[in-house]
Amino acid sequence: MTSGRFGFVVVLGLALVALGLSAFTVNERELAIKLQLGEVVKSDYTPGLNWKWPVVQNVRKFPKRILTISDRPERVFTAENEALKVDFFVKWRIIDPVRFYTSTGGSQLVGDGRLSEIIKNAVVTEFGKRSVKEAISVGRAELMRDMLKTASAPAEDLGVELIDFRVKQVEFMDEVKNSVYQQMAAERARIAAERRAEGRAAAEEQRAGADKERTIILADAYRDGQIIRGVGDARAAEIYANAYNKDPEFYAFYRSIDAYRKSMGRPGDLLVLDPNSDFFRYLNRSDGSR
């Protein structure tokens, strides 16, 4: 190979190396900034092929997609000084790569750490303004909106945007959980005792009403029975009187026969009477004469 051809090959190789070092691509999922001797010279790159000066310029790329921070549960205190364990996650993304680079040195790990501190401060601040009931149930949606609002302003200083702030779970700390369960059990026992007492009172009231109604019914029945019996006795007396007036002797005979029937002929009965007494008047007259 001649020296001229060798020199051409060397120049061509250096040109290709320089071209490779000068070209870079940015895809639609990335944000890129161009640095020259550590200073940002360009940041508004669109997806596609771009160029830079080799050696003196370099490119830093950052994710454009939505990222997630989900740290371990944080210990917070409510306005009632109750300790809670809060599990949460935050959706965020980089919107200003220049500011993100200058505030974090271009390290996403440093950015995650600083953003986590901002988020934890927002969680502690907003939970500290609310009671347990407001934090857990009544104002849950408002709580998450306020935490997002509180953390958004300092997050913008990092060049990032907070998209969503969600509380996954809120629990009492282990040291207070047992006492809370005991309080809940005591409250449920008190409510159960009240319900049982109310049930017994209602049962006694119904029982007393039923007894009262029974007594009234029996009294009314006894009264009506006595009235009917009195009417019957009066009617029987009237019939007896009419029968006696029609034939006194026959009436006396009928009454004697009825007395004989009721007092004689039953096993174990014993009567000691004078045979000449008036009770045996009709038995002594066996011929049927009066």
C-alpha positions in Angstrom: 0.0 0.0 0.0 1.4 3.4 -1.0 1.8 6.1 1.6 -0.8 8.3 -0.2 -3.4 5.6 0.0 -2.5 4.8 3.7 -2.9 8.5 4.5 -6.3 8.6 2.9 -7.5 5.6 4.9 -6.3 7.2 8.1 -8.0 10.5 7.3 -11.2 8.6 6.4 -11.1 6.6 9.6 -10.6 9.8 11.7 -13.5 11.4 9.9 -15.7 8.5 10.6 -14.7 8.5 14.3 -15.4 12.3 14.5 -18.7 11.8 12.8 -19.6 9.1 15.3 -18.6 11.2 18.2 -20.6 14.2 16.8 -23.9 12.5 16.2 -26.4 11.5 18.8 -30.1 10.6 18.8 -33.0 11.5 21.1 -36.1 9.4 21.2 -39.6 10.3 22.2 -39.1 9.0 25.7 -36.1 11.1 26.5 -35.2 14.7 27.4 -31.7 15.8 26.5 -29.3 18.7 27.2 -26.0 19.6 25.6 -23.1 20.6 27.8 -20.0 22.4 26.9 -17.3 22.3 29.5 -19.9 21.7 32.2 -22.3 24.5 31.1 -25.7 23.9 29.4 -25.7 25.3 25.9 -28.9 23.7 24.5 -31.9 21.7 25.9 -34.9 22.0 23.5 -34.2 18.9 21.5 -36.8 17.1 19.5 -36.7 13.4 18.8 -34.4 12.5 16.0 -30.7 12.8 15.0 -28.7 15.7 16.4 -25.1 16.9 16.4 -22.5 18.1 18.9 -18.8 19.0 18.9 -16.8 16.0 19.9 -14.7 16.1 23.1 -15.6 19.7 24.1 -19.4 18.9 24.2 -21.3 16.1 25.7 -25.0 15.2 26.1 -27.0 14.2 29.2 -30.3 12.4 28.8 -33.2 12.1 31.3 -36.4 10.0 31.2 -39.4 11.8 29.8 -41.9 9.2 31.0 -43.9 9.3 34.3 -42.0 8.0 37.2 -43.1 6.6 40.6 -41.8 7.2 44.2 -43.1 4.6 46.6 -41.0 4.6 49.8 -41.6 2.6 53.0 -44.5 3.8 55.2 -43.9 7.1 57.0 -44.6 7.7 60.7 -46.7 10.9 61.2 -48.7 12.5 64.0 -52.2 13.9 63.7 -53.6 17.1 65.3 -54.7 14.8 68.2 -51.1 13.7 68.6 -52.0 10.2 67.5 -49.2 8.3 65.7 -50.1 6.8 62.3 -48.2 4.8 59.7 -48.9 6.2 56.2 -48.2 4.2 53.0 -48.3 6.4 49.9 -46.9 6.8 46.3 -46.4 9.7 44.0 -46.4 10.0 40.2 -43.9 12.6 38.8 -42.0 13.5 35.7 -39.1 15.8 34.7 -40.4 18.9 32.9 -37.3 21.1 33.0 -34.1 19.1 32.3 -31.8 22.2 32.7 -33.2 23.0 36.2 -33.1 19.3 37.1 -29.5 19.0 36.1 -28.4 22.2 37.9 -30.2 21.2 41.1 -29.2 17.6 41.3 -26.0 17.4 39.3 -27.8 15.3 36.7 -28.1 12.3 39.1 -31.6 10.8 39.2 -30.7 9.1 42.4 -30.1 12.5 44.0 -33.3 13.8 42.5 -35.3 10.9 43.9 -33.8 11.5 47.4 -34.6 15.3 47.4 -38.0 14.7 46.0 -38.7 12.0 48.7 -37.9 14.5 51.4 -40.2 17.1 49.9 -43.0 14.6 49.7 -42.5 13.3 53.3 -42.6 16.9 54.6 -45.9 17.4 52.8 -47.3 14.2 54.3 -46.2 15.2 57.9 -47.5 18.8 57.4 -51.0 17.9 56.1 -51.6 15.0 58.5 -50.6 17.3 61.4 -53.5 19.6 60.5 -56.2 16.9 60.7 -57.7 14.6 63.2 -57.7 10.8 62.8 -61.2 10.7 61.5 -60.6 13.5 58.9 -57.4 11.8 57.8 -58.8 8.3 57.4 -62.4 8.8 56.1 -64.1 12.2 56.0 -61.4 14.3 54.3 -59.3 11.6 52.5 -59.7 13.2 49.0 -59.1 16.7 50.3 -56.0 15.5 52.2 -54.4 14.1 49.1 -55.1 17.3 47.1 -53.6 19.4 49.8 -50.5 17.2 50.0 -50.1 17.4 46.3 -50.4 21.2 46.4 -48.0 21.5 49.4 -45.3 19.4 47.6 -45.7 20.8 44.1 -44.1 24.2 44.7 -40.7 23.0 46.1 -40.8 20.2 43.5 -40.9 22.7 40.7 -37.5 24.1 42.0 -36.1 20.7 41.0 -37.5 21.0 37.5 -40.1 18.2 38.1 -43.9 18.1 38.1 -46.0 16.1 40.6 -48.9 14.5 38.7 -50.6 12.5 41.4 -50.4 11.9 45.1 -52.1 8.8 46.6 -52.4 7.4 50.1 -52.6 3.7 49.9 -53.0 2.8 53.5 -53.2 4.5 56.9 -52.7 2.4 60.1 -52.1 2.9 63.7 -48.6 2.2 65.0 -48.1 -1.2 66.6 -47.6 0.3 70.0 -51.1 2.0 70.0 -52.9 -0.5 67.8 -53.8 -2.9 70.8 -55.1 0.0 72.9 -57.2 1.2 70.1 -58.6 -2.3 69.5 -59.4 -2.5 73.3 -61.2 0.8 73.1 -63.2 -0.3 70.1 -64.1 -3.6 71.9 -65.1 -1.7 75.0 -67.3 0.6 72.9 -68.9 -2.2 71.1 -69.5 -4.0 74.4 -71.2 -0.8 75.8 -73.4 -0.5 72.8 -74.3 -4.2 73.0 -75.2 -3.8 76.7 -77.4 -0.8 75.9 -79.2 -2.7 73.2 -79.8 -5.7 75.5 -81.1 -3.4 78.2 -83.4 -1.7 75.7 -84.6 -5.1 74.5 -85.3 -6.2 78.1 -87.2 -3.0 78.8 -89.2 -3.4 75.7 -90.0 -7.0 76.6 -91.0 -6.1 80.1 -93.3 -3.4 78.7 -94.9 -5.8 76.3 -95.2 -8.4 79.0 -96.9 -5.9 81.4 -99.2 -4.8 78.6 -100.1 -8.4 77.8 -100.7 -9.2 81.5 -102.9 -6.1 81.8 -104.9 -7.0 78.8 -105.3 -10.6 80.1 -106.5 -9.3 83.5 -109.0 -7.0 81.8 -110.3 -9.8 79.5 -110.7 -12.2 82.5 -112.5 -9.6 84.5 -114.8 -8.8 81.7 -115.5 -12.5 81.1 -116.2 -13.0 84.8 -118.5 -10.0 84.9 -120.4 -11.2 81.8 -120.5 -14.7 83.2 -122.0 -13.5 86.5 -124.5 -11.4 84.6 -125.5 -14.4 82.5 -125.6 -16.7 85.5 -127.7 -14.2 87.4 -130.1 -13.9 84.5 -130.3 -17.7 84.3 -130.9 -18.1 88.1 -133.6 -15.5 87.9 -135.2 -17.2 85.0 -134.9 -20.6 86.8 -136.5 -19.1 90.0 -139.2 -17.6 87.9 -139.9 -21.0 86.3 -139.8 -22.8 89.7 -142.2 -20.2 91.1 -144.6 -20.6 88.2 -144.5 -24.4 88.5 -145.1 -24.2 92.3 -148.0 -21.9 91.8 -149.6 -24.2 89.3 -149.3 -27.4 91.4 -147.5 -27.0 94.7 -147.9 -30.6 95.6 -146.4 -31.8 92.4 -143.6 -29.3 92.8 -142.9 -30.6 96.3 -142.9 -34.1 95.0 -140.4 -33.2 92.2 -138.1 -31.6 94.6 -138.1 -34.6 96.9 -137.4 -37.0 94.0 -134.5 -34.8 92.9 -133.2 -34.8 96.5 -133.5 -38.6 96.6 -131.5 -38.9 93.4 -128.7 -36.7 94.5 -128.4 -38.1 98.0 -128.9 -41.9 97.5 -127.4 -44.6 95.3 -123.8 -43.5 95.3 -121.1 -45.8 96.8 -119.9 -44.8 100.2 -122.9 -42.6 101.0 -124.4 -42.9 104.5 -127.5 -41.2 105.8 -128.8 -41.4 109.3 -132.3 -40.1 109.3 -135.6 -40.7 111.2 -137.8 -42.9 108.9 -140.8 -40.8 110.0 -139.2 -37.6 109.0 -140.7 -35.4 106.3 -137.8 -36.3 104.0 -139.2 -39.8 103.5 -142.8 -38.6 103.1 -143.2 -39.7 99.5 -141.3 -43.0 100.1 -143.6 -44.0 102.9 -146.6 -43.4 100.6 -145.9 -46.3 98.3 -149.6 -46.5 97.2 -149.1 -43.1 95.5 -151.8 -41.3 97.5 -151.3 -37.8 98.6 
